[in-house]
């Protein structure tokens, strides 16, 4: 089937064709979503080369795992893959430090006795920041990160648009980062 005929197919139809090793279906999906995935990666990394690498890797994995993947919404799958790959890359480049590694670092630098106290203080600070958010942001944040609901599920339960949920999450995460970063700077200056 010529590529131009495949462009009228839905994502679900193209994914089914992809499972039968149809490279034209892959090419169509690639053309349809490459720029979206790239832009999502670039927005987070601000590095063209790294964004291209991540986007290529995601599509490579889509091709390599084409027969085993069960994808309901391709765009959501790709954007989630971008986010996960960006986080992995940032962690690998030591641009972010996960909380468990931060606590491990604290244990090394300040000793095991202080680490338990610092961990307790970090958890208290986290809870204070979350509790200090406006009620709607707090509810959305807890639903996402404590109940592990997707933004779509939160939007549905709260009868909000998904974009509103994402905006509220972004604001609450930014507030948490700023508060915890300030605390970490004070701690390491001691």
Legacy VTK file of the C-alpha trace (Angstrom):
# vtk DataFile Version 3.0
C-alpha trace
ASCII
DATASET POLYDATA
POINTS 190 float
0.000 0.000 0.000
1.488 3.406 -0.932
2.485 5.707 1.909
-0.031 8.392 0.922
-2.869 5.864 1.356
-1.671 5.082 4.879
-1.968 8.697 6.007
-5.755 8.355 6.145
-5.530 5.479 8.630
-5.972 6.019 12.360
-3.129 5.486 14.796
-4.734 2.249 15.960
-4.897 0.928 12.384
-1.288 1.908 11.762
-0.175 0.242 15.007
-1.897 -2.968 13.939
-0.152 -2.782 10.555
3.117 -2.120 12.380
2.722 -5.404 14.267
2.809 -7.186 10.908
6.206 -5.596 10.174
4.744 -3.002 7.824
7.548 -0.456 7.523
5.289 1.965 5.638
2.981 2.084 8.669
6.013 2.907 10.791
7.084 5.635 8.345
3.595 7.146 8.529
3.606 7.184 12.333
7.117 8.587 12.307
6.093 11.427 9.988
2.969 12.063 12.051
4.643 12.229 15.477
8.378 12.856 15.128
8.115 16.638 15.447
5.737 16.415 18.433
8.099 14.064 20.279
11.138 16.157 19.362
9.524 19.391 20.543
8.568 17.784 23.871
12.158 16.614 24.393
13.650 19.947 23.329
11.299 21.872 25.634
12.703 19.967 28.610
16.366 19.742 27.569
16.980 22.901 25.512
19.520 20.879 23.528
18.784 20.068 19.872
21.167 17.127 19.625
19.964 15.496 22.856
16.332 16.029 21.853
16.990 14.389 18.485
18.763 11.450 20.155
15.884 10.850 22.536
13.307 11.123 19.763
15.225 8.698 17.553
15.621 6.246 20.439
11.896 6.330 21.160
11.007 5.561 17.560
13.701 2.889 17.393
12.162 1.213 20.443
8.716 1.519 18.870
10.005 -0.381 15.832
12.000 -2.968 17.794
9.167 -3.697 20.228
6.364 -3.326 17.662
4.966 -6.823 18.178
4.880 -6.749 21.972
3.691 -3.214 22.688
0.065 -2.694 23.629
-0.516 0.995 22.924
-3.949 2.513 23.299
-3.078 6.177 22.669
0.126 6.589 20.660
0.606 10.305 21.282
0.326 9.806 25.069
2.665 6.825 24.881
5.269 8.833 22.947
5.077 11.868 25.242
5.395 9.652 28.318
8.396 7.956 26.714
9.942 11.371 26.042
9.448 12.435 29.653
10.915 9.197 31.018
13.896 9.297 28.670
14.594 12.944 29.464
14.551 12.175 33.202
16.867 9.193 32.707
19.259 11.338 30.672
19.221 14.148 33.225
19.881 11.699 36.049
22.702 10.091 34.060
24.232 13.521 33.470
23.789 14.307 37.167
21.573 17.275 36.312
19.020 16.071 38.842
19.510 14.105 41.993
16.700 11.764 43.041
15.620 12.085 46.666
16.967 8.628 47.581
20.396 9.571 46.210
20.206 12.931 47.995
19.549 11.126 51.280
22.437 8.757 50.552
24.692 11.753 49.911
23.534 13.357 53.144
24.370 10.145 55.029
27.891 10.158 53.596
28.476 13.845 54.252
26.836 14.249 57.641
26.906 10.769 59.123
24.172 8.192 59.661
22.889 9.762 62.888
22.193 13.087 61.185
20.741 11.399 58.083
17.666 10.065 59.895
16.997 13.472 61.385
17.528 15.177 58.024
15.253 12.683 56.265
12.539 13.361 58.837
13.006 17.112 58.379
12.898 16.781 54.581
9.622 14.845 54.797
8.185 17.443 57.190
9.215 20.258 54.862
7.698 18.421 51.878
4.398 18.009 53.719
4.410 21.682 54.794
4.961 22.840 51.222
2.181 20.606 49.894
-0.189 21.623 52.689
0.545 25.279 51.938
-0.582 25.006 48.323
-4.034 26.284 47.342
-6.627 23.561 47.962
-7.150 22.758 44.264
-3.394 22.460 43.576
-2.924 20.388 46.699
-5.708 17.993 45.728
-4.392 17.603 42.177
-0.800 17.127 43.389
-1.813 14.438 45.902
-3.965 12.637 43.334
-1.068 12.578 40.857
1.885 11.786 43.086
0.367 10.039 46.090
-2.492 8.163 44.410
-0.569 7.748 41.121
-3.479 8.854 38.939
-2.852 10.117 35.415
-3.704 13.688 34.487
-6.568 12.358 32.366
-7.997 10.441 35.343
-7.669 13.476 37.602
-9.330 15.712 35.026
-12.202 13.263 34.709
-12.707 12.883 38.477
-12.552 16.618 39.152
-14.434 17.561 35.984
-11.616 19.816 34.792
-9.810 20.029 31.497
-6.606 18.010 31.288
-4.706 21.209 30.487
-5.958 22.798 33.734
-4.757 19.765 35.680
-1.350 19.922 33.970
-1.035 23.662 34.683
-1.918 23.197 38.350
0.573 20.324 38.635
3.276 22.430 37.032
2.713 25.246 39.524
2.746 22.924 42.534
5.868 21.065 41.368
7.647 24.386 40.789
6.722 25.543 44.307
7.990 22.267 45.768
11.269 22.497 43.828
11.895 26.072 44.930
11.192 25.315 48.586
13.259 22.133 48.714
16.111 23.695 46.738
16.284 26.566 49.213
16.382 24.073 52.096
19.082 21.972 50.404
21.251 25.049 49.789
20.993 26.025 53.465
21.825 22.474 54.545
24.926 22.115 52.383
26.238 25.538 53.425
26.451 24.373 57.057
LINES 1 191
190 0 1 2 3 4 5 6 7 8 9 10 11 12 13 14 15 16 17 18 19 20 21 22 23 24 25 26 27 28 29 30 31 32 33 34 35 36 37 38 39 40 41 42 43 44 45 46 47 48 49 50 51 52 53 54 55 56 57 58 59 60 61 62 63 64 65 66 67 68 69 70 71 72 73 74 75 76 77 78 79 80 81 82 83 84 85 86 87 88 89 90 91 92 93 94 95 96 97 98 99 100 101 102 103 104 105 106 107 108 109 110 111 112 113 114 115 116 117 118 119 120 121 122 123 124 125 126 127 128 129 130 131 132 133 134 135 136 137 138 139 140 141 142 143 144 145 146 147 148 149 150 151 152 153 154 155 156 157 158 159 160 161 162 163 164 165 166 167 168 169 170 171 172 173 174 175 176 177 178 179 180 181 182 183 184 185 186 187 188 189
